């Protein structure tokens, strides 16, 4: 693969120009950050697990009718994807109250949200990802009312599909963060990644954490074991054969 034309480097992934104008190569790194990047560590095999888990989830979503930017997992840590003009909104879907929503609002810890709660934040480290409403998003020129409605509908569909997928694996999908962009034709497409970096995942029996929250809590020695557990539960033998794992 050509990793010479770097387009963007985020906290955990690097994006390079692909062979065609509308393709990019996404390289998953082992970097892990917390606190708007204030804390940064390298966690061996994190990129490996996240790239495969994300590709599996994107493929499952595609099969259910949700457009994603995934073209193919070229090899572990390397994903070929559509080039998108990313919308600077982090869409957070919450099924259970925990984390920042409990710290900021009087919700009871571990109380279920029915229907799921959708939160939109302005994606900006400079402004510390403040919460958006439609009026602010429209005033900033981020998205139209129709696009915001479409994003919410897609987020709920993603939640339904992923909740069922993880339930079959004995995992509770507590909440997750996703991002959308526009393809060359202006269609809204799911982008970035979906992995234990961007989801809260709990073991359905023990409620043990299987996600990045372990890193946020300083339990660094448990992080990769948790990611590997998610990998082992959702990646099938067929997947391993297809991707030469």
C-alpha positions as CSV (number, residue, x, y, z in Angstrom):
1,X,0.0,0.0,0.0
2,X,1.0,3.6,-0.6
3,X,1.4,5.4,2.7
4,X,3.1,8.5,1.2
5,X,0.3,11.0,0.7
6,X,-1.0,11.6,4.2
7,X,-4.3,13.5,4.2
8,X,-5.1,13.5,7.9
9,X,-3.7,12.2,11.1
10,X,-6.0,11.7,14.0
11,X,-5.5,10.4,17.5
12,X,-5.6,6.8,16.6
13,X,-5.7,6.6,12.8
14,X,-3.9,8.0,9.8
15,X,-5.7,8.6,6.5
16,X,-3.9,8.5,3.2
17,X,-5.0,9.2,-0.4
18,X,-6.0,6.0,-2.2
19,X,-5.4,4.9,-5.7
20,X,-8.4,6.7,-7.1
21,X,-9.7,10.2,-6.3
22,X,-12.6,9.1,-4.2
23,X,-10.7,6.5,-2.1
24,X,-8.6,6.7,1.0
25,X,-6.5,4.3,2.9
26,X,-7.2,4.3,6.7
27,X,-4.3,3.0,8.8
28,X,-5.3,2.0,12.4
29,X,-2.5,2.7,14.9
30,X,-1.9,1.4,18.4
31,X,-2.2,4.8,19.9
32,X,-4.8,5.4,22.6
33,X,-5.7,8.7,24.1
34,X,-8.0,10.1,26.8
35,X,-8.9,13.6,28.0
36,X,-8.9,15.3,24.6
37,X,-5.5,13.8,24.0
38,X,-3.9,14.9,27.3
39,X,-3.0,11.2,28.0
40,X,-1.5,9.1,25.3
41,X,-0.2,5.6,25.3
42,X,0.7,2.9,22.8
43,X,-1.3,-0.3,23.3
44,X,0.0,-3.3,21.4
45,X,-2.4,-4.9,18.9
46,X,-5.1,-2.2,19.5
47,X,-5.0,-1.2,15.9
48,X,-5.2,-4.8,14.8
49,X,-8.3,-5.6,16.8
50,X,-10.1,-2.3,16.1
51,X,-9.6,-2.5,12.3
52,X,-11.1,-6.0,12.2
53,X,-13.9,-5.3,14.6
54,X,-14.8,-2.1,12.8
55,X,-14.8,-3.8,9.4
56,X,-17.0,-6.6,10.7
57,X,-19.5,-4.1,12.1
58,X,-19.5,-2.0,8.9
59,X,-20.1,-5.1,6.8
60,X,-23.0,-6.1,9.1
61,X,-24.5,-2.7,8.8
62,X,-24.1,-2.7,5.0
63,X,-25.9,-6.0,4.8
64,X,-28.8,-4.4,6.7
65,X,-29.0,-1.4,4.4
66,X,-26.8,1.2,6.1
67,X,-24.3,2.8,3.8
68,X,-20.7,3.0,5.2
69,X,-17.5,4.2,3.8
70,X,-15.9,0.7,4.0
71,X,-14.7,-0.7,0.7
72,X,-12.6,-3.5,2.1
73,X,-10.2,-4.5,4.9
74,X,-7.0,-4.8,2.9
75,X,-5.2,-6.4,5.8
76,X,-5.3,-6.0,9.6
77,X,-4.8,-2.3,10.5
78,X,-5.4,-1.2,6.9
79,X,-8.8,-0.3,5.5
80,X,-9.7,0.9,2.1
81,X,-12.6,3.4,2.2
82,X,-14.6,5.9,0.3
83,X,-13.4,9.5,0.7
84,X,-16.0,11.5,2.6
85,X,-16.4,15.1,3.5
86,X,-16.9,14.5,7.2
87,X,-19.6,16.4,9.1
88,X,-18.2,17.8,12.3
89,X,-20.8,16.1,14.6
90,X,-20.2,13.3,17.0
91,X,-23.5,11.4,17.3
92,X,-23.8,9.6,20.6
93,X,-26.5,7.0,21.1
94,X,-27.2,5.9,24.7
95,X,-29.1,2.9,25.7
96,X,-28.1,3.0,29.4
97,X,-27.2,6.0,31.6
98,X,-23.6,6.1,32.5
99,X,-20.5,8.2,32.0
100,X,-20.7,11.9,31.2
101,X,-24.5,11.9,30.9
102,X,-24.8,11.0,34.6
103,X,-22.2,13.5,35.6
104,X,-23.9,16.3,33.7
105,X,-27.6,15.5,34.3
106,X,-29.6,13.9,37.1
107,X,-30.0,10.5,35.5
108,X,-29.7,7.4,37.7
109,X,-26.5,5.3,37.0
110,X,-27.3,2.3,34.8
111,X,-30.9,3.4,34.2
112,X,-32.1,2.3,30.7
113,X,-33.1,4.9,28.1
114,X,-36.3,3.8,26.3
115,X,-36.3,5.1,23.6
116,X,-32.5,5.4,23.2
117,X,-31.2,8.9,23.8
118,X,-29.4,10.6,20.9
119,X,-26.9,13.4,21.7
120,X,-25.0,15.4,19.1
121,X,-21.7,17.1,20.0
122,X,-19.7,19.6,17.9
123,X,-16.5,17.7,17.0
124,X,-13.8,20.1,18.1
125,X,-10.9,19.6,20.5
126,X,-10.5,23.4,20.6
127,X,-14.0,23.8,22.0
128,X,-14.0,20.5,23.9
129,X,-16.8,18.9,21.9
130,X,-19.8,20.9,23.2
131,X,-23.3,19.6,22.9
132,X,-25.3,20.8,19.9
133,X,-29.0,21.4,19.3
134,X,-30.5,21.7,15.8
135,X,-30.5,25.5,16.0
136,X,-26.8,25.7,16.8
137,X,-25.9,23.1,14.1
138,X,-27.9,25.0,11.5
139,X,-26.5,28.4,12.5
140,X,-22.9,27.0,12.2
141,X,-23.7,25.7,8.8
142,X,-22.8,22.1,9.8
143,X,-26.0,20.5,8.5
144,X,-29.6,21.3,7.5
145,X,-32.7,20.3,9.5
146,X,-33.3,17.6,6.9
147,X,-29.8,16.2,7.2
148,X,-30.0,16.3,11.0
149,X,-33.2,14.3,10.9
150,X,-31.6,11.8,8.5
151,X,-28.6,11.4,10.7
152,X,-30.8,10.7,13.7
153,X,-32.8,8.1,11.8
154,X,-29.6,6.4,10.6
155,X,-28.2,6.5,14.2
156,X,-31.2,4.7,15.5
157,X,-31.0,2.1,12.8
158,X,-27.4,1.5,13.5
159,X,-28.3,1.1,17.2
160,X,-30.9,-1.5,16.4
161,X,-28.6,-3.6,14.2
162,X,-25.6,-3.3,16.6
163,X,-27.6,-4.0,19.7
164,X,-28.8,-7.3,18.2
165,X,-25.3,-8.2,16.9
166,X,-23.7,-7.7,20.3
167,X,-26.6,-9.4,22.2
168,X,-25.9,-12.5,20.2
169,X,-22.3,-12.3,21.4
170,X,-23.3,-11.9,25.0
171,X,-22.5,-8.2,25.1
172,X,-24.6,-5.2,26.1
173,X,-24.2,-2.2,23.8
174,X,-24.4,0.5,26.4
175,X,-23.7,3.5,24.2
176,X,-21.6,4.4,21.2
177,X,-20.3,7.3,19.2
178,X,-20.4,7.5,15.4
179,X,-19.6,10.1,12.7
180,X,-21.1,10.7,9.2
181,X,-19.8,12.3,6.1
182,X,-20.9,13.0,2.5
183,X,-19.7,11.1,-0.5
184,X,-19.0,12.5,-3.9
185,X,-22.7,12.5,-4.7
186,X,-23.7,14.3,-1.5
187,X,-25.2,11.2,0.2
188,X,-24.8,10.9,4.0
189,X,-22.6,7.9,4.7
190,X,-21.4,6.4,8.0
191,X,-17.7,6.9,8.4
192,X,-14.7,6.8,10.8
193,X,-14.8,3.5,12.9
194,X,-17.0,1.6,15.3
195,X,-14.9,-0.3,17.8
196,X,-14.3,-0.7,21.5
197,X,-12.6,2.8,21.3
198,X,-16.0,4.3,20.4
199,X,-18.5,2.0,22.2
200,X,-19.3,1.2,25.8
201,X,-19.6,-2.6,25.9
202,X,-20.4,-4.7,29.0
203,X,-20.4,-8.4,29.4
204,X,-24.0,-9.4,29.6
205,X,-23.5,-11.7,32.6
206,X,-20.9,-10.0,34.7
207,X,-21.2,-6.3,33.4
208,X,-17.4,-6.2,33.1
209,X,-16.2,-3.5,30.8
210,X,-14.9,-4.5,27.4
211,X,-14.0,-1.1,26.0
212,X,-11.8,2.1,26.2
213,X,-13.3,3.0,29.6
214,X,-10.8,0.7,31.1
215,X,-8.0,3.0,29.8
216,X,-9.8,6.1,31.0
217,X,-9.9,4.5,34.5
218,X,-6.2,3.6,34.4
219,X,-6.6,-0.1,34.0
220,X,-4.2,-0.3,31.2
221,X,-3.2,-3.9,31.7
222,X,-6.8,-5.0,31.0
223,X,-7.4,-3.0,27.8
224,X,-6.1,-5.3,25.1
225,X,-7.5,-8.4,26.8
226,X,-11.0,-6.7,26.7
227,X,-10.6,-5.8,23.0
228,X,-9.5,-9.3,22.2
229,X,-12.5,-10.7,24.0
230,X,-14.8,-8.6,21.8
231,X,-12.9,-9.8,18.8
232,X,-13.2,-13.4,19.8
233,X,-16.9,-13.1,20.3
234,X,-17.9,-11.4,17.0
235,X,-15.3,-12.6,14.5
236,X,-16.2,-15.9,13.0
237,X,-14.0,-18.6,11.5
238,X,-15.4,-17.5,8.1
239,X,-14.2,-14.0,8.8
240,X,-10.8,-15.2,9.7
241,X,-10.5,-17.2,6.5
242,X,-11.7,-14.3,4.4
243,X,-9.2,-11.9,5.9
244,X,-6.4,-14.5,6.3
245,X,-6.2,-13.9,10.1
